[in-house]
Amino acid sequence: MKLALLFLIPIVFTTNSIAQVISYDDFKTVIPFLQKEDFRGAFDKTNKLLASTQNDSSDLRGIVTYMNIFSAAGMVTLDQMTHDNFLKNANKYLGQRIVMSAHPCIDSNAKGYNSIQFITKDGQMQGMTITSNRTKTNILCFEYFKYFDTINPNELIGKNIRCGGILESVEVSESKIWISKLHIINAFARESLPR
């Protein structure tokens, strides 16, 4: 019996130390759900991917984490999830890396959905996006980025920019006009080039 246990210990440690990662092909399987605004389908698919890749710290996992939160917000607008369950789900990812969709960068004086702009708040440059459903009838996420490095917005305006960082906190409204505010620290902003 002791000999059998000695053989099992290395197998258990080997199994736990091999980290499954999200591949680009895995990531692409979620996109059709979001294009159709099938938020429940996207949520279910991202839940499966995230459950199988807990030790993955890649950008792709960060993107899939964001897709999960975004699709959950979409479900709230369709009465497929409550505000409380949305918050419970989003809070699972506090302290984890999250990477948003790429958005066009616009001037801070412009108005726009599904775009990023840079504002100065409390003397610090911050990024902000407002992401909505296709018809712009519901704001799914306000996203606020506190950057680790200095950002020069003039170098980014007119380009598609992807932001990400560590999810610090989540706020939820009681309405369906807007669902959530995501606060991201140690953030980055970089141009997103086509694949």
Buried (B, 14 or more C-beta within 10 A) or exposed (E): EEEEEEEEEEEEEEEEEEEEEBEEEBBEBBEEBBEEBBBBBBBBBBBEBBEEBEEBEBBBBBBBBBBBBBBBBBBBBEEBBEBEEBBEBBEEBEEBBBBBBBBBBBEEEEEEEBBBBBEEEEEEBBBBBBBBBEEEEBBBBBBBBBBEEEBEBEEBBEBBBBBBBBBBEBBBBEEBEBBBBBBBBBBBBEEBEEE
